[in-house]
Amino acid sequence: MSLLLLANVENLAGRPVEFWIKALLIIVGLFVLFWILEKLFKTSRLILSIALLVVIVMIGYNWIYHRNEPAFMTPALDILAPVFGGPDRPATPPAGTTKRHATPSTGATARPGAPPVAVPPKAAPPPSAPPPKTPPPATPPPKAVPPKAPPPKAPPPATAPPTRPR
């Protein structure tokens, strides 16, 4: 038994420093993970559900965009991929645009079997207005309006003369 233990210790002693750094990072990462999970389980279920939804959506969008999903997810993501597009395939083109295959001039890579790229029709350049020949007439400065006088003060209310009891 001690011979087996001694062989394992010698095997571990011969490991490079990078191995020990990675092992230490994994151990610290596990402690941090369990600490975060402990804090998360103390929070509201609503907050935890929203955070989980955000993480799942981010991972899913990454899979759709880069098409690096697991093999069993490919049929489902084939349905969603045209909606979100990707680096070499844009999203489904809007109505009224023409389709043509990707070329290097559009920034996408041209390869056999590449999906068509939506190219909007070219718009005519806006007509340029001729420069004005004469400067516009100067407008006179606005007339100063004197401030309104405050309304006259109302006279104090009339009071009846005091009466004496009889």
N, C-alpha and C positions, 0 to 999 in steps of 0.2 A: 504494500500500500504506500509506504513512504517513498519507494522508488518511483512510483507513478506520480506522486505529488512533486517530487524533485524534478522529474522530466518536464512537468507542466510549468514549474517556476522558471526553469532554464529557457523554455520556449517563450514565455512572456518577457523575460529579461532581454531577449535578443530582438525585440520589436523596435522599430524606428520611433523617433519622437513624434512624428505625425500621427501614428496610431494612438499614442497616449493622449494627444491633444484632441483627436476626434472622439475617443472614448470619454474623455472628461466633458466635452461639449454635449455628448449624448446624455450623459448622466445629469448634467445641469439642466439640459432641455427637458428631461422627464420631470425633474422637480418643478420647474417653472410651469410645465403643462398641467401637472396635478394641482399646483397652487391656483392657476387660472380656472381650472375646472371647479375647484372647491368654491371659488368666489362666484363663478357663474351659476352654480346650483343654488346659491343663496339669493340670487336676483329673481325678479318677476319672470313668470313663464312667458309673458308676452314679449318682454325684451329679449329673452333667450330665443324665442321662436323667430323674431325679426332678424336677429343676428345670424341665426342658422340659415334663414332664407337668403340673406344677402350673400353669405359664403357660397351656398349652393348655386345661386344665380351667377356669381363671378366665375366659379369653376365651369359651369355649363357653358357660359358665353366663351370662355377661353377654349373649351373643347370645340365649339362650333366654329369659332374664328380660325383657329389653327388646324383644325381637323386632326387632333391628336387624342381623340377619345378612345376608350377601351373598345375592343372589337364587338362586344355584345351591345354597345350603345349606338353603333353605326346606323342600323336601320331607323332608329328614332331620330337621330340627328340629321340624317339625309333629308328628312321632312322639313326641319327647321333651318338648315344651312342656306337655302335660297333667300330666306327672309333677312338674315343677318349679314350675309356676304363673308368676305375674307380678304386676305392680302392679295390673292391673285384672282378673285372672283367677287365682283361687287354684288350688292344686294339686288333683288329683282328690280329691273329697270321700271321707271314710271311710264305711264301710257304716253304714246306719241314720240318715243325715242326710237332710233334705229339701232339694230344690233350688228356688231361685227366682231370678229375674233380678235383677241388681245394681241397687241404688237408692242415691241419695245418702245415705240414713240408715245404710247399711252401710259407708260410707267409700269405696266404689267409685263410679265414674262410670256413670250409666245412659245407655246409648246404644242405638240400634236395632241389633239383632243381637249384643248383648253376651252373652257366655256366662253360663250360670246360675252362681249363687254358692251354695256350700254353707252352710247355716245350721243349726247344731246345735239340736236341740229344747231348749226352755226347761226347766230343772230347777226343781223346787219349792224354795222357800227352806227352809233347814234350820229345824226346829222350835226355838223358843227355850225354854230351860229356865227354870222359875220360880226366882226367887232363893231361896236358903235362908232359912228363917224363924228358925232358931236357929243360932248359930255351932257349928261342929263341936267335939266335946269335945277338950279339951287333952290331949295325950299326955304322960305323965310323962317327964322326961328319962331317958336311958338310965343304968343303974347303972354306976358306975365299976368296972371289973374290975382287980384288982391284977395287976401283971405276974407272969408265971410265974417261979418260982425256977429258976435254972440247974440242969441235971442235976448230980448229985454226980460229983466227979472220980473216975476209976478209979484204983485203987492202982497203983503202978509194977509192972512185970512182975517176977516172982520170978526171980532168977538163981541158978544152982547155985554152991555155994562153989568157989573155985578148987581145982583138984587139982594135986598135985605129981607130976611124973614120977618113976617108980621106977627 
